[in-house]
Amino acid sequence: MMSVATIVALVIGVWGQRLIGAFALGPWLDRQPRLTRMAGLIPAAVVMAVIVQLTVARGRTLEFDARLVGVAVAGVLVWRRAPFIVVVLAAAAVTAALRAVT
């Protein structure tokens, strides 16, 4: 279990990284519009990486099953700019159908 000191140290470290990034990289990125657009995609990429990791990891092993196909369907629909409810329902339907078949 994490101690309070560890959590405080992590909070200060993350806050410090954000502060350094804002002051050190902020002015430089303002002059680089292409890099600014690319930097704006980083949070979405991190969230997607976490979703995929939570989908395929079970303990210390990887498990590729219907959930991964559902996430892939959701990813394609988001890429095609489908409405959120369509993305969720399609991913759930594909996952359920594959689980029913196997």
C-alpha positions in Angstrom: 0.0 0.0 0.0 1.3 3.4 -0.9 2.2 5.8 2.0 1.0 9.4 2.1 4.6 10.5 1.5 4.8 8.5 -1.7 1.6 9.9 -3.0 2.7 13.4 -2.2 6.0 12.8 -4.0 4.2 11.6 -7.1 1.9 14.5 -7.1 4.8 17.0 -6.8 6.7 15.1 -9.6 3.8 15.2 -12.0 3.0 18.8 -11.2 6.6 19.7 -11.6 6.8 18.0 -15.0 3.7 19.9 -16.2 5.2 23.2 -14.9 8.5 22.6 -16.6 6.8 21.6 -19.8 4.6 24.7 -19.8 7.5 27.1 -19.3 10.2 25.3 -21.2 8.3 23.9 -24.2 5.3 26.3 -24.3 7.0 29.2 -26.0 8.9 26.9 -28.4 5.7 25.0 -29.3 3.9 28.2 -30.0 6.2 28.8 -32.9 5.7 25.3 -34.2 2.0 24.9 -35.3 2.5 21.3 -36.5 4.1 20.2 -33.3 1.4 21.9 -31.3 -1.2 19.9 -33.2 0.7 16.7 -32.6 1.2 17.5 -28.9 -2.6 17.9 -28.6 -3.0 14.2 -29.7 -0.8 12.8 -26.9 -3.5 12.7 -24.2 -5.8 10.7 -26.5 -3.0 8.3 -27.4 -2.2 7.8 -23.7 -5.9 7.1 -22.8 -6.2 4.7 -25.7 -3.0 2.9 -24.6 -4.5 2.5 -21.1 -7.8 1.2 -22.5 -6.0 -1.4 -24.6 -3.7 -2.5 -21.7 -6.7 -2.9 -19.4 -8.5 -4.8 -22.1 -5.8 -7.4 -22.9 -4.0 -7.8 -19.6 -5.0 -10.3 -17.0 -2.4 -10.3 -14.2 0.9 -10.9 -15.9 -0.4 -12.4 -19.0 -2.0 -11.1 -22.2 -5.5 -12.4 -23.1 -6.7 -11.6 -26.6 -10.5 -12.2 -26.8 -13.7 -10.6 -27.9 -13.0 -7.5 -25.8 -10.1 -6.5 -28.0 -12.2 -6.9 -31.1 -14.8 -4.6 -29.5 -12.2 -2.0 -28.7 -10.9 -2.2 -32.3 -14.5 -1.7 -33.6 -14.8 1.3 -31.3 -11.5 2.7 -32.5 -12.5 2.5 -36.2 -15.9 4.1 -35.5 -14.3 6.9 -33.5 -11.8 7.4 -36.4 -14.8 7.6 -38.8 -16.4 10.2 -36.5 -19.4 8.1 -35.6 -21.7 9.4 -32.8 -20.6 8.3 -29.3 -23.8 6.2 -28.7 -23.1 4.4 -32.0 -19.6 3.6 -30.9 -20.6 2.2 -27.6 -23.5 0.1 -28.9 -21.5 -1.3 -31.8 -18.5 -2.2 -29.6 -20.8 -3.9 -27.1 -22.8 -5.7 -29.8 -19.6 -7.0 -31.5 -18.1 -8.2 -28.2 -21.4 -9.9 -27.2 -21.8 -11.6 -30.6 -18.2 -12.9 -30.5 -18.7 -14.2 -26.9 -21.9 -15.9 -27.9 -20.2 -17.6 -30.9 -17.1 -18.8 -29.0 
